[in-house]
Amino acid sequence: MKSAQFNGVSGNDGVKHGISKVTKSFIAFLVIGAVAISLTACGSVESEDDGMIVTSTSSSVLDESEQSEVVETSVATSERIVNSNFFDSYAGQYCMVAFAGAWHSYFDLESDGSFTGECTDDDYVESYFNDFNGKFAEPTQVDEYCWTTTVEPFESEVTEGEVRYSNGRLYRGTTPYGFTSRGEFRIYLQGASADSLPDIIVQYGYLDSENRLTRTCIYNVNDDSPFFLSTADDTHYTRITFDDPDIWTVKDGTYIGSLRSSYDSTAFDGETYNAFVLSSSIYDSDLDIMGILAYNEPSDTTDYINDNTTLATDSVTTLVFPTDENTQFMAVSGEASPNVFEDLDEFEAYVFQCEDTGLALILKVSNGVVTEATISS
């Protein structure tokens, strides 16, 4: 008896071939079905839209081209996402303030990532400041509530120690607080859990009842400095308006004041020559005098108070008198030989001992530099 035939193939081979074909078809059907079930069961497919993760639903089996798109999209969303439109949603003023003290640092962030800012630190006698600008690079997503970026470029608009005045108050240039070093910056979005935040951010207390961040924070990792997005109810800062520098230029001549350790602003009527000096403070080679100083134009006489005397300023302020290696520092009393001090530090220490004694501080200036600084009885 002949073996059964299957499509012209001998019986045994035909059975094997038929089973193989059916099995392959069935397996293919199972694979496609599994893909469809997994997609419909999840009910979503991740995709990238302007750098943000979004979802779409599908209830049908995808063809080969659509399956390819799913694979490519899955690969893309599994990597960190760069978002060029990120700052559109987070522009505004960001500020870092002191827990104690009178300093703050802020910047105004634009939608393209660029910013301008200023820091100020008010001391009793003088203040410190810096104006700066820069731009954040396009941020990269770390997780749902955190992005990372860098600053490039960055420019400090003030040199350290540079002197300016605002309403007669002295401001010295300093390093911008929060931008001393500029490595990684992290952007923590509203809703971030306190457990995921650096301690310094948590300490500021911008958390809700569930310990989640209530406002966006841009955090300088290297400086451990957090800048928080200001709300409508917060103080918003503007740059300081500085006086014309020519008003406060130290002119050549002689300046005199009576050493004091405190002052009463009502004691000055704008005409008295008995000027007040709070104290001197040192910054590099400068002698800083706060008060109202009597001023005489350059003269060869030793008569410091004469008919040509005017006021160096008509209000209490801090004036900066540069010194150099040729400046002489001394104390004189009557006809006794002068007591000469080795340097500015030694002279300043003696100044503090003489506060409230009524002794006079006399400064002679030539070519914008103090040539003689004398304490005289």
C-alpha positions as CSV (number, residue, x, y, z in Angstrom):
1,M,0.0,0.0,0.0
2,K,1.3,3.4,-0.9
3,S,2.1,6.0,1.7
4,A,-0.3,8.9,1.9
5,Q,0.7,12.0,-0.1
6,F,0.5,15.6,1.1
7,N,0.8,18.3,-1.6
8,G,2.9,16.0,-3.7
9,V,5.3,15.1,-0.8
10,S,5.7,11.7,0.6
11,G,3.5,10.9,3.6
12,N,6.1,11.2,6.4
13,D,7.8,14.2,4.9
14,G,4.4,15.8,4.2
15,V,3.3,15.4,7.8
16,K,6.5,16.9,9.1
17,H,6.3,19.8,6.6
18,G,2.6,20.4,7.4
19,I,3.3,20.4,11.2
20,S,6.2,22.7,10.8
21,K,4.2,25.1,8.7
22,V,1.3,25.1,11.1
23,T,3.6,25.4,14.1
24,K,5.4,28.4,12.6
25,S,2.1,30.1,11.8
26,F,0.7,29.5,15.2
27,I,3.9,30.7,17.0
28,A,3.9,33.9,14.8
29,F,0.2,34.4,15.7
30,L,1.0,34.0,19.4
31,V,3.9,36.5,19.2
32,I,1.8,39.1,17.5
33,G,-1.0,38.5,19.9
34,A,1.3,38.9,22.9
35,V,2.5,42.2,21.6
36,A,-1.0,43.4,21.0
37,I,-2.1,42.2,24.4
38,S,0.8,43.8,26.2
39,L,0.2,47.1,24.4
40,T,-3.5,47.2,25.0
41,A,-3.1,45.9,28.6
42,C,-0.8,48.7,29.4
43,G,-3.1,51.0,27.5
44,S,-0.2,53.4,26.6
45,V,2.8,53.8,24.5
46,E,5.5,56.3,25.6
47,S,6.6,58.9,23.0
48,E,8.6,62.1,23.0
49,D,6.9,65.4,22.4
50,D,9.1,68.5,22.7
51,G,11.4,66.7,25.1
52,M,8.6,65.7,27.5
53,I,7.2,62.1,28.0
54,V,3.6,61.7,26.8
55,T,1.3,58.7,26.3
56,S,-1.1,57.5,23.7
57,T,-3.5,54.6,23.7
58,S,-4.1,51.9,21.0
59,S,-6.6,49.0,20.8
60,S,-5.4,47.5,17.5
61,V,-2.5,45.4,16.6
62,L,0.4,47.4,15.1
63,D,1.8,46.7,11.7
64,E,5.6,46.3,11.2
65,S,6.2,50.0,10.6
66,E,4.3,51.0,13.7
67,Q,6.0,48.3,15.8
68,S,9.3,49.8,14.6
69,E,8.3,53.2,15.7
70,V,7.3,51.9,19.1
71,V,10.8,50.3,19.5
72,E,12.6,53.5,18.5
73,T,10.4,55.6,20.8
74,S,11.0,53.3,23.7
75,V,14.8,53.6,23.2
76,A,14.5,57.3,23.0
77,T,12.5,57.7,26.2
78,S,14.7,55.3,28.1
79,E,17.6,57.8,27.7
80,R,17.9,61.2,29.3
81,I,15.8,63.8,27.6
82,V,17.0,67.1,26.4
83,N,14.4,69.9,26.3
84,S,15.2,73.1,24.5
85,N,11.9,74.7,25.6
86,F,12.3,74.0,29.3
87,F,12.8,77.5,30.5
88,D,9.6,78.7,28.9
89,S,7.7,77.3,31.8
90,Y,10.2,78.3,34.6
91,A,11.3,81.9,33.8
92,G,11.2,84.4,36.6
93,Q,13.2,85.8,39.5
94,Y,15.2,83.3,41.5
95,C,16.6,84.4,44.9
96,M,18.8,83.1,47.7
97,V,18.7,84.9,51.0
98,A,20.6,84.6,54.2
99,F,19.3,82.6,57.2
100,A,21.0,85.3,59.3
101,G,22.5,88.6,58.1
102,A,21.6,91.1,55.5
103,W,22.7,89.6,52.2
104,H,20.9,88.2,49.2
105,S,21.7,87.0,45.7
106,Y,19.2,86.9,42.9
107,F,18.9,86.5,39.1
108,D,16.2,87.1,36.6
109,L,15.8,84.1,34.3
110,E,14.6,84.5,30.8
111,S,12.7,81.9,28.6
112,D,15.9,81.2,26.6
113,G,17.9,80.3,29.7
114,S,19.8,83.6,29.9
115,F,19.9,85.6,33.2
116,T,21.2,88.8,34.8
117,G,21.6,89.2,38.6
118,E,23.1,90.9,41.5
119,C,24.3,90.0,45.1
120,T,24.5,92.5,48.0
121,D,25.8,92.1,51.5
122,D,25.2,95.0,53.9
123,D,27.6,95.6,56.7
124,Y,27.4,98.4,59.3
125,V,30.1,100.6,57.6
126,E,30.0,99.4,54.0
127,S,28.4,96.9,51.7
128,Y,29.5,94.4,49.2
129,F,28.0,93.7,45.8
130,N,28.4,92.1,42.4
131,D,26.4,92.3,39.1
132,F,26.6,89.3,36.9
133,N,25.1,87.6,33.8
134,G,25.1,84.2,32.1
135,K,23.1,81.5,30.4
136,F,22.1,78.0,31.4
137,A,22.6,75.3,28.9
138,E,19.7,73.2,27.7
139,P,18.7,71.0,30.6
140,T,18.8,67.2,30.7
141,Q,16.1,65.3,32.6
142,V,17.3,63.1,35.5
143,D,13.9,62.0,36.8
144,E,10.3,63.3,37.0
145,Y,11.2,66.2,39.2
146,C,14.9,66.8,38.5
147,W,16.8,68.2,35.6
148,T,20.5,69.0,35.3
149,T,22.3,71.8,33.4
150,T,25.5,74.0,33.4
151,V,26.2,77.7,33.0
152,E,28.1,78.8,30.0
153,P,29.0,81.6,29.5
154,F,29.1,83.5,32.8
155,E,30.4,87.0,33.4
156,S,31.0,88.8,36.6
157,E,30.6,92.5,35.8
158,V,32.5,93.8,38.9
159,T,36.1,93.2,39.9
160,E,36.7,92.2,43.5
161,G,37.4,95.3,45.7
162,E,36.0,97.7,43.1
163,V,34.5,100.7,44.9
164,R,31.1,102.3,44.0
165,Y,28.6,104.5,45.9
166,S,24.9,104.5,46.1
167,N,23.3,107.4,48.0
168,G,26.7,108.0,49.6
169,R,27.0,104.4,50.9
170,L,30.2,102.5,50.0
171,Y,29.9,99.3,48.0
172,R,32.8,97.0,47.3
173,G,33.0,94.4,44.6
174,T,32.9,90.8,45.8
175,T,32.5,87.3,44.3
176,P,28.8,86.7,43.4
177,Y,27.2,84.6,46.1
178,G,25.9,81.3,44.7
179,F,28.2,81.4,41.7
180,T,31.7,81.1,43.3
181,S,32.2,77.8,41.4
182,R,30.0,76.8,38.4
183,G,29.9,73.1,37.8
184,E,26.6,71.3,37.7
185,F,23.3,73.0,38.5
186,R,20.2,70.9,39.3
187,I,16.7,72.1,38.7
188,Y,14.2,70.7,41.2
189,L,10.6,71.1,40.2
190,Q,7.6,71.8,42.4
191,G,6.4,68.4,43.8
192,A,9.9,66.9,44.4
193,S,10.0,64.8,47.6
194,A,12.1,66.2,50.4
195,D,13.9,62.8,50.5
196,S,15.3,63.5,47.1
197,L,16.5,67.1,47.9
198,P,19.8,68.3,49.3
199,D,19.6,69.3,53.0
200,I,20.1,73.0,52.4
201,I,17.0,73.1,50.2
202,V,14.9,71.3,52.9
203,Q,16.2,73.8,55.5
204,Y,14.6,76.7,53.7
205,G,11.2,75.1,54.4
206,Y,9.5,75.5,51.1
207,L,7.6,72.2,51.6
208,D,3.9,71.3,51.8
209,S,2.2,69.0,54.3
210,E,3.4,66.0,52.3
211,N,7.0,67.2,52.4
212,R,7.1,68.1,48.8
213,L,8.7,71.1,47.3
214,T,6.3,74.0,46.7
215,R,8.4,76.1,44.3
216,T,11.0,75.5,41.7
217,C,14.6,75.6,42.9
218,I,17.8,76.0,40.9
219,Y,20.7,74.5,42.9
220,N,24.4,75.0,42.5
221,V,25.8,71.6,43.4
222,N,29.4,72.8,44.0
223,D,28.5,75.8,46.1
224,D,25.6,74.1,47.9
225,S,23.5,77.2,47.0
226,P,19.8,77.0,46.3
227,F,17.9,79.8,44.3
228,F,14.1,79.6,44.7
229,L,11.6,80.9,42.2
230,S,9.9,84.0,43.7
231,T,6.1,84.2,43.9
232,A,3.9,87.2,43.5
233,D,3.9,87.8,47.3
234,D,7.7,87.7,47.6
235,T,10.1,90.6,47.6
236,H,11.4,91.2,44.1
237,Y,14.8,92.8,43.7
238,T,16.2,95.3,41.3
239,R,19.7,96.4,40.6
240,I,21.3,99.1,42.7
241,T,21.5,102.5,41.1
242,F,25.0,103.9,41.7
243,D,26.0,107.5,42.1
244,D,28.2,109.4,39.6
245,P,31.7,108.2,40.5
246,D,33.1,111.7,40.1
247,I,31.2,112.8,43.2
248,W,33.2,110.5,45.4
249,T,36.6,110.9,43.9
250,V,39.3,111.7,46.5
251,K,40.8,115.0,45.6
252,D,44.3,116.1,46.4
253,G,44.6,118.1,49.6
254,T,44.2,117.6,53.4
255,Y,41.4,115.9,55.2
256,I,40.7,116.1,59.0
257,G,38.2,114.5,61.3
258,S,37.8,113.8,65.0
259,L,38.1,110.1,66.0
260,R,34.8,108.6,67.2
261,S,33.5,105.1,67.7
262,S,29.8,106.0,67.2
263,Y,27.8,108.8,65.7
264,D,24.7,110.8,66.0
265,S,23.6,112.0,62.7
266,T,21.7,115.0,64.3
267,A,25.1,116.4,65.4
268,F,25.9,117.5,61.9
269,D,24.3,120.6,60.5
270,G,26.2,120.5,57.2
271,E,28.4,123.5,58.1
272,T,30.6,122.3,61.0
273,Y,34.2,121.4,60.4
274,N,34.5,119.2,63.4
275,A,34.1,116.1,61.2
276,F,33.2,112.7,62.5
277,V,35.2,109.5,61.9
278,L,33.7,106.2,62.9
279,S,36.8,104.1,62.4
280,S,39.1,102.9,59.7
281,S,38.7,99.5,58.1
282,I,41.2,97.9,55.8
283,Y,40.6,96.4,52.4
284,D,43.9,95.7,50.7
285,S,45.8,99.0,50.9
286,D,42.8,101.3,51.4
287,L,42.0,103.3,54.4
288,D,38.2,103.6,54.8
289,I,36.8,106.5,56.9
290,M,33.2,106.9,57.7
291,G,31.9,110.3,58.6
292,I,32.0,113.9,57.5
293,L,35.5,115.2,56.9
294,A,36.8,118.7,56.7
295,Y,38.8,119.4,53.5
296,N,41.5,121.9,52.5
297,E,42.9,122.3,49.1
298,P,46.6,121.5,48.7
299,S,48.7,123.8,50.8
300,D,52.3,124.0,52.0
301,T,51.2,125.2,55.4
302,T,50.4,123.1,58.5
303,D,47.3,125.1,59.2
304,Y,44.8,122.4,58.5
305,I,41.7,124.4,59.4
306,N,41.7,127.8,57.7
307,D,39.5,130.1,55.7
308,N,39.6,127.7,52.7
309,T,38.2,124.7,54.6
310,T,35.1,123.0,53.2
311,L,33.4,119.7,53.8
312,A,34.5,116.7,51.9
313,T,31.0,115.5,52.0
314,D,27.7,117.0,53.3
315,S,26.4,113.7,54.7
316,V,27.8,110.8,56.7
317,T,29.4,108.3,54.3
318,T,32.4,106.1,53.9
319,L,35.3,107.5,51.9
320,V,38.0,105.4,50.5
321,F,41.6,106.7,50.7
322,P,44.1,104.6,48.8
323,T,47.6,104.1,50.4
324,D,50.8,102.6,49.0
325,E,54.2,101.5,50.1
326,N,55.4,105.1,50.3
327,T,52.6,106.2,52.7
328,Q,53.8,107.4,56.1
329,F,51.8,106.4,59.2
330,M,52.5,108.3,62.4
331,A,51.2,109.8,65.6
332,V,52.3,113.2,66.9
333,S,51.8,115.1,70.1
334,G,53.0,118.7,70.6
335,E,56.7,119.0,69.9
336,A,57.5,115.4,70.7
337,S,59.1,113.3,68.0
338,P,56.5,111.5,65.8
339,N,55.8,107.8,66.6
340,V,56.1,106.1,63.2
341,F,54.1,103.0,62.5
342,E,55.5,100.2,60.3
343,D,52.4,99.7,58.1
344,L,48.7,100.3,57.7
345,D,47.7,97.4,60.0
346,E,49.8,98.8,62.9
347,F,48.4,102.3,62.3
348,E,44.8,101.0,62.3
349,A,45.3,99.2,65.6
350,Y,46.3,102.5,67.1
351,V,43.4,104.3,65.6
352,F,41.0,102.0,67.4
353,Q,42.7,102.7,70.7
354,C,42.2,106.5,70.1
355,E,38.4,106.3,69.4
356,D,36.4,108.8,71.4
357,T,39.5,110.6,72.6
358,G,38.9,113.7,70.6
359,L,42.3,113.2,68.8
360,A,42.4,114.3,65.2
361,L,43.0,112.1,62.2
362,I,44.8,114.0,59.4
363,L,45.2,112.7,55.9
364,K,47.4,114.3,53.2
365,V,46.5,113.2,49.7
366,S,48.7,113.7,46.5
367,N,47.9,112.2,43.1
368,G,44.9,110.4,44.6
369,V,47.0,108.5,47.2
370,V,47.6,109.2,50.9
371,T,51.1,110.4,51.5
372,E,50.8,111.0,55.3
373,A,48.2,109.6,57.7
374,T,48.6,111.2,61.2
375,I,46.9,111.0,64.5
376,S,47.4,114.3,66.2
377,S,46.6,115.7,69.7
